[in-house]
Amino acid sequence: MNMQELKELIYQGEKVDIECKKAEKSVPKSAYESYSAFANTKGGYIILGVREDKTKTDPKDRFIIQGIEDAPKQKEDFWNTINGNKVNINLLTDDDVKIVEDGSIRLIVIHVPRADFNMRPVYVGENPYKGTYKRNHEGDYHATEHEIRGMIRDQNPEGNDNQIIEYYTMDDIDKETLRKYRQIFEIRNDGHVWNALDDKSFLEKLGGYRKDRKTGVEGLTLAGLLMFGTGQAIRERFDNVFMDYRNESQVTADIRWNDRITYDGTWENNLFNFFTKVTPKLTEDLKKPFKLEGGVQRIDDTPIHKAVREGFVNMIIHADYLMDAGVLKVIKRSDSFEFTNPGILKLPLEDIYRGGNSKSRNPHMQTMLRLVGFGDNAGSGFPTILDVWKSEGWIKPELIEDTNLDQVTLVMKMEKESAEKSAESAEKSAEKSAESADSKIMERMDLSERYQQILAIMEAGIEYSTKQVAERIGLKGPRTRQLLNELVDKELLACTGTTKRRRYIKPVD
């Protein structure tokens, strides 16, 4: 990178992947906080030798390139510090730290890559709960405790869904859901030795029930409970997890959805039920060309059907069900499908688009679905979606990572595009990972993601305090109260009581 290229970068202004520091005589302590923030978010550049005049708004006036004294020494000091005990891990190579010169002016440019999932959190000092930073458009900020816990969970290469959920037993399995699963399993795996097993032994083989040999503790695993559990048991243990399907194909000013599936007391809201109830609704409008297998049996499935199911499976197997709050959200529109899951990406976007490397948070759920015909082999699911959409000449599907809300959205548009636009879209897809809710999605929504999150966690007719809602969505009280009052203003919530004793109610439809 030369000085001209660097100036172009600087004059874009500080944003989620650029941080400027004055650093006139020494590397500031805040540079290591930015290092942590970039490593834990999406990577970025720290530029030493640029002063910021916060009274100015135009980036060319706001950021003054003044250079630093003795750049080689500052570079050496930085390396000594980053290799010492200032931070818990050094992610940088020699090529990541450069001195850029223009006449007498010297700057130091530090490229910080995004840390791999098994290296996060990257933190300053010795305590991850005090020294872990993340990045947003406003700069570096202390990561919250639930964000740090999520990073630590993600370090496990074997995923999260094999942990035993203590005190949850076979009594907490919905027998009808498991019967339905076993019926499909037997049809697809005729003669399999597992078909003769009792339910508990069958679940053990799937990874849905486990005994810890060291402690003797046994019970349903996270995968077993969430996939096949009774709705009551799941809500008792995972009251932070919500499932929401909406068909918005024919929305109007007065109608926000045409069809919806969420918890309403009429079905056992486990993941397998959610998947089998929603999937037919997603694909019912897709064209089914007349095709016979062996000249006899009609084939109603198509690659598009398979790709849509793959998007649904990806949402389930990559979700972080241990977050403080999260919504599994499926949106069907006339020209697109959207799948949103809690939890940020474990792998870089380019690795996901390339395929061949799967790091799902829930590998046992992945196996459970694959054994009954849903989901490709590890690492091939997303490339399957890309190949199908490409063969149809549709816009390349986008993975949009929101590091503020800790969620990922897969957008699959059934929309043709010119070759030129398709190439541009393909390039942007691998780079775009909106740090706040993606503007194109938000334009189509009546409510912000936080509004949606609040409405999803509230059951109609039940009173909620600000504290109850704040704990479920992971925000502080004042901000939650503001959002709740805005929803009241929009007549989407009602409220009762005085300011101190105010309660909020979602009206019964």
Secondary structure by P-SEA (a helix, b strand, c coil): ccaaaaaaaaaccccccbbbbccccccccaaaaaaaaaaacccbbbbccbbbcccccccccccccccccaaaaaaaaaaaaaacccccccccccccbbbbbcccbbbbbbbbcccccccccccccccccccbbbbcccccccccaaaaaaaaaaccccccccccccccccccccaaaaaaaaaaaaaaccccccccccaaaaaaaacccccccccccccccaaaaaacccaaaaaaccccbbbbbbbcccccccccccccccccccccccaaaaaaacccccccccccccccccccccccccaaaaaaaaaaaaaaaacccccccccbbbbbcccbbbbbbcccccccaaaaaaccccccccaaaaaaaaaaccccccccaaaaaaaaaaaaccccbbbbbbccccbbbbbbbcccccaaaaaaaaaaaaccccccccaaaaaaccccaaaaaaaaaccccccccaaaaaaaacccaaaaaaaaaaaaaaccccccccccbbbbbbccc
